[in-house]
Amino acid sequence: MSVLNLARPELLKMAPYSSARMESAALPLMLNANESAWPPPGDSGRGLHRYPEPQPLALRARMAKLYGVDDEQVLLTRGSDEAMDLLVRAFCRPGHDAILINPPTFGMYAVCAAVQGATVVEVPLDDAFQLDEQAMLGAICANTKLVFLCSPNNPTGGAVPLQVIEHLAGALAGRALLVVDEAYIEFADQRSAATLLARHVNLCVLRTLSKAWALAGVRIGALLADTDVIALLRRIMPPYPLPTPSVAAAVKTLEPAGEATMRQRVAATVSERERLRVALRELACVRDVLSSQANFLAVRFHQAAEVQRALVAAGIAVRDIGRYPRLCDFLRISIGTAEQNDAVVGALASTTVVA
Ligand SMILES: *Cc1c(COP(=O)(O)O)cnc(C)c1O
């Protein structure tokens, strides 16, 4: 059975927009897209007066190789945020269908659902911030089209074991898509769920260049999924989503030298994360630090609001995550350089706020 049985039927029937780029091969004189005949000043050969390739083949091939999937299983998107939005729009009928999430988790899934008019079913993580698989399966109903799973999870930092992901994908087959958001997987000590794609057509994996690859400003992410899902999302996606300068920056960074730099920095971040965790635990103002597979730590303080004020006074911004269920008194601290992390510990050690 195709996963498209789960999609909004009206979209399958809709005639998609057909762009000039799609309708014509590259010819010597391109007068089919109402582009300017001249490049902008200072263009230096970039060709910014031309609409970009809708799915740049070289970048797609590079990312497919990086993630260990076929080129056709990759959809390049404006950050993984766009992929979440496209999935909700393609699979959830407003006022009818639902997504399932495991709070405390990334806020964008529920926002995408709210914008689309889809219901959000919440199955909270357990007391140890682990996934409650039985409760999730029990909460799935006929209208639940997408199950979002964040691994490693933002903001708690824990990863979902691959066996659990595989078991969930199997249990949801024919009923819902399992969307695994791997924004932080490069920092984790387990493999990507992309390795399971060949066996599960209802599995989708979200990857991004925003975190480990240091390209948050470039806005490029990827959806790894069954080719039917990708073809469907392309029907509802804007025709030219990826800006030419962003594609060029991504291609450059993904070259071998850039990859080597990324790997060094990921290793440094992981080692700093563990060092910072130990250092924070020794501070009087800290109650607990959750173990993390990502590039941040969720830290429980005795008096989080006062601690945050003290950090702001020291010129340090951290994220208040106290509004999430069961994260009252937690702050989320991104891992910086060794010097930056020392500054955090120094500022916390000199605060007078304690138990
Ligand atoms: C940062 C982050 C992303 C990345 O979003 P982009 O749109 O690719 O920048 C995705 N998911 C989670 C959970 C994140 O924390």
The ligand as an ORCA input file, in Angstrom:
! r2SCAN-3c Opt
* xyz 0 1
  C      17.234     23.689     15.399
  C      16.216     22.647     15.143
  C      15.808     22.349     13.843
  C      16.431     23.016     12.669
  O      15.585     23.831     11.999
  P      16.102     24.503     10.642
  O      14.835     25.010     10.082
  O      16.702     23.403      9.827
  O      17.093     25.537     11.005
  C      14.899     21.326     13.645
  N      14.417     20.632     14.683
  C      14.795     20.880     15.942
  C      14.284     20.046     17.040
  C      15.691     21.904     16.202
  O      16.030     22.162     17.476
*
